[in-house]
Every structure is written in structure tokens, then in C-alpha cells.
């Protein structure tokens, strides 16, 4: 797919405007359906004091694919896998969010199965981590097929999960996703990977529009449905772009671009595993909760993590420039 620079601007504007216009009517519908996140004094993670609509995920989904299909005009196996995987995550996320509106917990196993299935669809479409370039010989080392499969599935599932886990503070998951997408856009642009770049700039558009309503104090949430979708798309962008023909050193480019949610939630997962808890068992062990307990207020904790993510994103771009040179 060949994309000129004006197409990136158009894609950004379409995605931003669609999400910006759709969130208010979806929010009104949420109140009619009682599809809202209610505050609970007995749960430390519930920081809001008013019922918040959980419908931003649908605006994000529609905004992303409206912009992508209008600008790229490509309907191929990858697009079909991205769309089908996105729908699957949206459906299972909606069910999970609906349970939460009733004060109940949805079982982890169905979510795990669906997230893995969405990752398998992407793998089957040909978006795969195949190997890396040997820094000493310059030869491309292609990994065994089974390892390609395992690493691809783990990457998609992992990023999908960590973005979802980061959605515990107004503006945080959206902000981290916007920074990661912007970083991957610059990387893809520099490496001449137009498809990855167009997806990334669209994701920047949808997340910035969402943040207009989700910045503290939030007027709308995207719930598990939206957070897992953002993570899923970010993972695919990295596989379709930064991971292609990667050297050993440049493998760290997408990892740094997604550094804050990845490193924070690796800590959380390891901690839960050691304590014998399910990795899906929600608690208040993420960095933003720890910062709040340390005495920072909501905006200070958010700003700290956004600045840290920005620094890691810039480090990712510097690493990419070193590779290009």
C-alpha cells in the first residue's frame, strides 16, 4: 500500500472526528441501558464518584475502521483478521463490562480463549514475527515455525492484556496508547512501512478524541472492550512494522514504545503469580495505584506516567534512528 503524506493527515482527522462525534450519543445510550460503571466505596480501584458510561469502545472501534477502510481502501486477509479479532474482543469485552455494571466478575477463561483466538487469526493472516537479522553477519535468521507462532501469539496477547490492565486511572490507558501509537507511527514512517504508519496515525486520532472525554475527571470509559481493542491494534502495528526485518537491537524499539504498560504489568503479573492469584484478578498493584498510595494526586500520577512513557517513546525513536544510520 502506497500512502502519501496528506493521506496520514486525512486518516488522523477522520478517526478523530468520528470518535469525537460518536462518544456523546453512545454515552446517552449507556445511561438509558444502565451500561455504566458505578462507584463502589468497598473497591480501592474505583476512583470515580459518579456513574460513568462504558460505551466509548464502540466509538473507538467504528472510528478506527472507518478511517482505515476509507484511506487504505484495502480489504485483504490482514484487514479481515484485524476486523474479526477486533469484533471478538469487543463482544467479550462488552460481556465483561456488563458483568461489572452489575457488581459481578466475569470468568477469566472465556476472555483468555477469545484473546488467544484473535491473536491466532492475525497469525493466520500472515502478520508474524519471523526472525531477526544477525548483527555480526548481516544474515537473516528465520525462526522455526513453532517459535514464530508462539512468539507472535504471546506478543499480541501480552500487549492486549497490559493495555487493559493499565486502564485504571482517568486518561491513563488512552494517554499511554496515544504515545505508543505516535512512537510507532514515527518509526514506521522512517522505515517506509506505510500500512503500519496508517494504522498508527489512526490510533493516535481515536485515542486523542477519546481523551477529550476521558481526561480527569472522566466523562466516559472505554471499559475492557475498548482497552483490549487498543492493545490488540498496537500489537499488530508493531508486528506489521517495527518487528519486520528487525535486528537484535531494534527488537527493543516496540518494547520501549510500549514500555510503561509492559514493564509495569510484568511486575504485576509476576507478583500475582508468586501470590498464587489469577493474572486476571483485579487489584490495586499497578504503578498508578502505588503512586496514589505514595501521596501523589490523580493528575500528578497521570502526568508522571505519561512523561515516563514519552521518555521511553523518544528512546525508542533514537534507537530506530541509530539503526537507520
Secondary structure by P-SEA (a helix, b strand, c coil): ccccaaaaaaaaaaaaaaaaaaaaaaaaaaaaacccccccccccccccccbbbccaaaaaaaaaaaaaaaacccccaaaaaaaaaaaaaaaaaaaaaaaaaacccccaaaaaaaaaaaaaaaaaacccccccccccccbbbbccaaaaaaaaaaaaaaaaaaaaaacccccaaaaaaaaaaaaaaaaaaaacaaaaaaaaaaaaaaaaaaaacccccccccccaaaaaaaaaaaaaaaaacccccccccccaaaaaaacaaaaaaaaaaaaaaaacccccccccccaaaaaaaacccaaaaaaaaaaaaaaaaaaaaaaaaaaac
